[in-house]
Amino acid sequence: MSYSGTFIWYELLTADPQAAEDFYKHVVGWGAKDSGNPSVKYTLLTIDGTHVAGLMATNDACVTGVDAMWSGHILVDDVDAMVARIKAAGGKVHVEPTDIPHTGRFAIVADPQGASFQLFKPLMDDRPNVPTPPTPGTVGWHELNTNDWESAFEFYSALFGWTKGEAMDMGAMGTYQLVERDGQMFGAMMNNPEPSSRPAWCYYICVDDIAAAESRINDKGGKVVFGPVQVPGDQWVLQAVDPQGVSFALLGPRA
């Protein structure tokens, strides 16, 4: 199976990297260590020593002008070619294709409705041997809240080969369209229930106990803005904002 077109990395761009590191270590249970890259201050977030995400400052030169956010990296075979296709399809480029020494090549882009994400081509072609959901600390769900999910789906489908799964009727909230890649369900798209909100991707980080994680959010100065609510599979979700104002979400059982 080809992994091209799948999310393979997650990155927090934040105004205060040290405070953000302390917050997420407490809430999620990640470890953290410096990447050792002399050209940029980059922190690797880990599960039992395995790298699963990273964080860096928004004032770093390579991401100047990019808003604080959680950003998912989609694996592509050619970053430059994909950037050209995104521009042609009406998307925007926040950071043009750039090499990361000893790591790979990336670009920060946005779909035509303004939801940001990243493209990434690693130097190593093999897929990293990383823990999989629902291991605590992994990302278990990807959700796009946007103005017109049908147009958004056409955009991503044309670029990455994503296909539609089940469409769930959410009543007044509209359709919750599940999305698959190579037959594997990994996320969903929906129209934002608050039309004034900016389109954005939301990444659900797995935790071992949603109630305990909610308490840890409050302990460290974050704010829960939605949930916890139960979802299929006997799981619970919540959406929150960290102390630096960046949105994130959690997914897990309720003990």
C-alpha positions in Angstrom: 0.0 0.0 0.0 1.2 3.5 -0.9 1.3 5.9 2.0 1.4 9.0 -0.3 -1.6 11.2 0.5 -1.7 10.3 4.2 -1.0 12.3 7.3 2.4 11.3 8.7 3.5 14.0 11.1 1.9 16.7 13.3 3.5 20.0 14.4 2.5 22.7 16.8 3.5 26.3 15.8 3.3 28.3 19.0 4.2 31.7 20.4 5.7 30.1 23.6 7.3 26.7 22.9 8.5 26.0 26.4 5.1 26.7 27.9 3.4 24.7 25.2 5.8 21.8 25.8 5.0 21.8 29.5 1.3 21.9 28.9 1.1 19.0 26.4 3.5 16.8 28.4 1.1 17.1 31.3 -2.1 16.8 29.3 -1.1 14.1 26.8 1.8 12.4 28.5 4.4 13.1 25.7 8.1 13.1 26.3 10.1 15.9 24.7 13.6 16.3 23.4 15.5 18.8 21.3 15.9 17.7 17.6 19.6 18.6 17.6 19.1 20.6 14.4 21.5 23.6 14.6 19.6 25.7 12.1 16.3 25.8 14.0 15.0 25.2 17.6 12.7 22.3 17.2 11.3 20.0 19.9 10.4 16.4 19.2 7.4 15.1 21.1 7.7 11.4 21.9 5.9 8.2 23.0 8.3 5.9 24.8 11.2 7.6 22.9 9.6 7.4 19.5 9.0 10.7 17.7 5.3 11.4 16.9 5.0 15.2 16.6 7.0 18.4 17.0 6.8 22.0 18.1 8.5 25.2 17.2 8.1 28.9 17.6 6.0 31.0 15.2 8.8 33.6 15.1 11.3 31.2 13.6 12.5 32.5 10.2 11.3 29.4 8.2 7.6 30.0 9.3 7.5 33.8 9.5 3.9 35.0 9.0 2.3 31.7 9.7 -0.4 31.7 12.5 0.0 29.6 15.6 -1.8 26.3 15.0 -1.6 22.5 15.0 -0.7 21.4 11.5 -0.8 18.0 9.9 1.9 17.0 7.3 0.6 15.0 4.3 3.1 12.7 2.6 3.7 13.5 -1.1 6.1 12.2 -3.7 7.1 15.7 -5.0 6.5 18.8 -2.8 7.1 21.3 -5.6 4.8 19.6 -8.1 2.1 19.4 -5.5 2.4 23.1 -4.6 1.9 23.9 -8.3 -1.2 21.8 -8.3 -2.5 23.5 -5.2 -2.0 26.9 -6.7 -3.8 25.9 -9.9 -6.7 24.5 -7.8 -7.2 27.9 -6.0 -5.2 27.1 -2.9 -2.6 29.3 -1.2 1.0 28.9 -0.3 2.2 30.3 3.1 5.7 28.9 2.9 7.2 27.9 -0.4 8.9 24.5 -0.7 11.9 24.5 1.6 14.5 21.9 2.5 15.0 20.8 6.1 18.6 19.7 6.4 19.0 15.9 6.9 15.2 15.5 7.1 13.3 16.3 3.9 11.4 19.0 2.1 8.2 20.8 3.2 5.7 23.5 2.3 2.9 25.1 4.3 -0.2 25.6 2.2 -4.0 26.2 2.5 -7.0 24.8 0.6 -9.2 27.3 -1.4 -11.3 27.9 1.7 -8.3 28.8 3.9 -7.7 25.6 6.0 -3.9 25.2 6.4 -1.9 22.0 6.2 1.6 21.0 5.3 3.2 18.9 2.5 6.2 16.8 3.4 8.6 14.6 1.5 11.1 12.9 3.8 14.6 12.0 2.8 14.0 8.4 3.8 11.4 6.6 1.7 10.4 4.1 4.3 7.5 4.8 6.6 8.6 5.5 10.2 7.8 2.7 12.7 5.6 4.7 15.0 2.8 3.7 17.4 -0.7 3.6 15.9 -4.1 4.8 17.3 -5.5 4.4 19.9 -2.1 4.4 21.6 -2.1 7.5 23.9 -0.2 10.3 22.2 -1.0 9.4 18.7 -3.5 11.3 16.5 -6.6 9.2 16.1 -8.8 11.4 13.9 -8.6 14.2 11.4 -11.6 16.6 11.0 -12.0 19.4 8.6 -14.5 22.2 9.6 -15.1 24.4 6.6 -17.5 26.5 4.7 -18.4 24.0 1.9 -17.3 20.5 2.7 -18.3 19.2 -0.7 -16.0 21.6 -2.5 -13.3 20.8 0.0 -13.6 17.1 -0.6 -13.2 17.6 -4.4 -10.0 19.6 -3.8 -8.4 17.0 -1.5 -9.7 14.0 -3.4 -8.1 15.3 -6.6 -4.8 15.9 -4.9 -4.5 12.9 -2.6 -6.9 10.2 -3.8 -9.2 10.4 -0.8 -12.6 8.8 -1.1 -15.9 9.1 0.6 -17.0 6.8 3.3 -20.3 6.9 5.1 -22.2 10.2 5.2 -23.8 10.8 8.6 -26.9 13.0 9.0 -26.2 15.3 11.9 -29.6 17.0 11.7 -29.4 20.8 12.0 -25.6 20.5 11.8 -25.8 19.0 8.3 -23.7 16.1 6.9 -20.7 14.6 8.6 -18.8 13.0 5.7 -16.3 10.3 6.6 -13.2 10.2 4.5 -11.0 7.3 3.5 -7.6 6.6 1.9 -6.9 3.2 0.4 -10.1 1.9 2.2 -8.9 3.1 5.6 -11.1 5.6 7.4 -9.1 8.4 8.9 -11.3 11.5 9.3 -14.3 13.5 8.2 -15.4 16.8 6.8 -18.3 19.0 7.7 -19.6 22.5 7.4 -18.7 24.6 10.4 -21.7 25.1 12.7 -20.4 28.6 13.3 -20.1 30.1 9.8 -18.1 33.0 11.0 -15.3 30.6 12.2 -12.3 30.2 9.9 -12.0 26.9 8.1 -9.4 24.6 9.9 -8.3 21.1 10.4 -8.8 19.7 13.9 -6.5 16.8 15.1 -7.8 14.5 17.8 -5.0 13.3 20.1 -5.6 9.9 21.8 -5.6 9.8 25.6 -6.1 6.9 28.0 -9.0 8.6 29.9 -11.0 11.6 28.6 -12.2 12.7 32.1 -8.7 12.6 33.5 -7.3 14.5 30.5 -10.1 17.1 30.9 -8.9 17.7 34.5 -5.3 18.0 33.3 -6.3 20.6 30.8 -7.9 22.7 33.5 -4.9 22.1 35.8 -2.5 23.7 33.3 -4.6 26.8 32.2 -6.2 25.4 29.1 -9.9 25.7 28.4 -12.4 23.0 27.2 -14.8 24.6 24.7 -16.8 21.5 23.6 -17.5 18.2 25.3 -16.7 15.7 26.5 -19.3 13.9 24.3 -19.6 10.3 23.4 -19.0 9.1 19.8 -19.3 5.7 18.1 -17.0 3.0 19.4 -17.5 3.8 23.0 -15.1 6.7 22.7 -15.4 10.3 24.0 -14.1 13.5 22.4 -13.5 17.1 23.6 -12.2 20.2 21.9 -10.1 22.7 23.8 -7.7 25.7 23.6 -4.3 25.6 25.1 -2.9 28.5 27.2 -1.4 30.1 24.1 -4.8 30.1 22.3 -4.2 27.2 19.9 -7.1 24.8 19.3 -6.7 21.0 19.7 -8.9 18.0 20.5 -8.7 14.8 22.5 -10.1 11.3 21.9 -10.3 8.5 24.4 -12.4 6.2 26.6 -14.1 7.3 29.8 -13.0 5.2 32.7 
